[in-house]
């Protein structure tokens, strides 16, 4: 199972801006088998955009890195960058499986 990490400063900013802790993204990334992920090329490295639901109720949009295995401990780590509620357009895409 992937271990999700995040920057505490970004977490604070995300809480202010989107009213959600970055930790919430774990529930989409690990808990929604129907989550949709697409690559999101970025100058600072490849990122992914994932849309999914928490407990089948709230649809969230999560930006994260692709998990990679740590050579020292063999664990798989990914970094959550941003979490917010999905827009109406994003919810529709999720519901249509796009």
N, C-alpha and C positions, 0 to 999 in steps of 0.2 A: 504494500500500500504506500502511496506517495505521502511524504511528509511535506506539508505546505508551510512556508515561512513568509514573513512580510517585514517590511521596514516599519518600526514603531512610529517614526515621524510621518510616513505616508498614511499609516493607520489613523493617526490623529487628524490629518487633513481630510481623509476620506470620511471620517465620522462627522466632521464639521460640514463638509460639502454635500454628502449623500445620506447622512444620518445612519450609516451602516458601518460596523467594524469590518476590516478586511477578513477576519476569521470567518465571517459568514460565507465567504466564497467557497470554503471547504465543503459545505453542505451541498452545493451545486456540483462541484468537481468530483466529489466522492459519492454523492448520494442520489444523483439523478441519472439513471441509465439512458434516458432519452435526451440528455443534454447535447446541444449542437455546438461543435467547435470548428472554428476556421482560423487559418493562419493570419497574422497581422504583422507584416514586415515593419520593422521599426529601426531607426538609425542606431539605437543603443543595443540592438540584438533582436532576434525573433521573439515575437509574442504571439499569444493566442487569444481569441475572443470566444467566450463560451456563454451560451444562453441556456438556462435551465431553471427548474423549479425546486423550491424547498418545501418538502412535505406535500407536494402537489398543489400548493396554494400560491405562493409568491414567486413570480418570475424575475430572475436577476440576470444582469449582464456582468460577466467577470472577465477582466483582463489579467493574464498570467503568462508565465514562461512555460515552456515545455519541460516537464520533469526530466532530470538527468540523474544518473547514478553517481554517487560520491565514491571516488576511488578508495578513500580511507576506510569508511565504515560500510560500504556496499549498499547503503540506503538510497532510495530515490527521493530527490528533493525538487520541489517546484516553488516558484515565488509568485504570490498573489500581489498584483500591482494596483488594481482598482475593483471596486464592487459598487454597483448601483442598481436601482430598480430598472427593469427593462422598459423601453418606450412601447407605445401601442404597436408601432411597426415591428419592433423586435419580438414582441409577444406573438404577433400574428405569424411571423416567420417560424418561430418555435412551434406553434400549434400546427402549422402546415408542414413541418419537418424539412424546412428549407435550410 
